[in-house]
């Protein structure tokens, strides 16, 4: 029986790191076999988890009640919650996972989400998890949808089904991370489309994404989903950039 390439590579990588200890990708300390690959245990425990107070709607930290932005222009989702701040260890890990294709990190990032769910959030509220889709061309280039892999792990832990084919990426947009704030708002317009809208009608939906930067991707996805008349739409992201450019 032949091992799949990803499993084979992960096995080799583990063996090599045992014989030739690597550096932590955050603090550059020499590490061996740590609890989480590529980072030392100290840096892992230093991930900046978001804690109250936060805006009751958008979840931005250090806001009491409803923040000024949500008060003047409420978003179309019910609430958005995020696990950690997009800097330091968490930013390094997401880059490794997403751009260097270190998919063995998905288990640890999924466990980070499960272990640090906000106290006003529960998976039991939702009928489906909807990971933000990527375009089929991007999927071929990268080889995986990073948010879908996270959703798979969360689904196994929470017993929430994943809905994969209702929201699709119809437009192959430029990567949001390569654009400034203004360009991100227009780049994502028209990127998503609905299929099988009857499946989400009258359902409570949880949209999942890896990184919340300006919120343009989430807003566009939620706007399209409302065309199918769901009962509720909330959002959960792994990380949030506090001062996006």
Steps between C-alpha positions, in 0.01 A plus 500: 500500500644834394482795737333814371763768427382731780525225763835388362640853510372558851665176616833595342474852644442363850796263469732772373398743777576228755852443364570862408310729740360809330459858610174637632352708217411775747785541751766295309575287805631153413220249548460125468168316510264760643130474570429705187723483188722796405452699821626451854256435781570844650401683181190283463381595848562867415230508230291810569152358559220756478315546827213727613402772474417494129231649280182296534465496121835508318708370791772764476699495827486768768149617414218518752154413367479591130793680334455827314534339155231240568273761657513724191510225235400158639641204307267242346620218724369454853838478671863440411750342736874441463742278689827696495682812381673467163857566608794318657468124525151476352597703193810284447299180532232614256766596246666161539168323468356703215795605285767241581240222491579361846163327522609298803429820696124477438446269797670743737323807360167319520568406861592862571155604376317234701696575819448877483142547385360829628273468801198633307538251215392137452509269197168356618329813367563416133366260240801528268860622486578679173874543436586791271565339160797567274489502122571171321811650337638604841411155633706336223795729570498462879376143511258560788251746644648598836161595646337177382766295681436700816127446459554124464686489832241715678216293354648180642541659843161673513283265290385793286458410131692696237313647204747510212297559186254776588746791487755490216785725387390601153757773435875438521596816685849621586615381846360741758831491690673664200269804495453813705183575696321687221582242233379214722152650516455501121706190419257263672176641352321231301744229608238266648189327369228280645415145407229283653361799688212288628744312725576808712150645507384548861831360633746644750836537327853544630738648244862400571812682378868490593591870525279808541681806367268772371194274502436541126497124428266419787261784414475391137443136589231586757326736257472222241382243755209720608355454151415142606292616800685328785376556855832625636860559389792535739874498433801338666860570401827359627688831502433871474729782386443796730660772286458387138655715230 
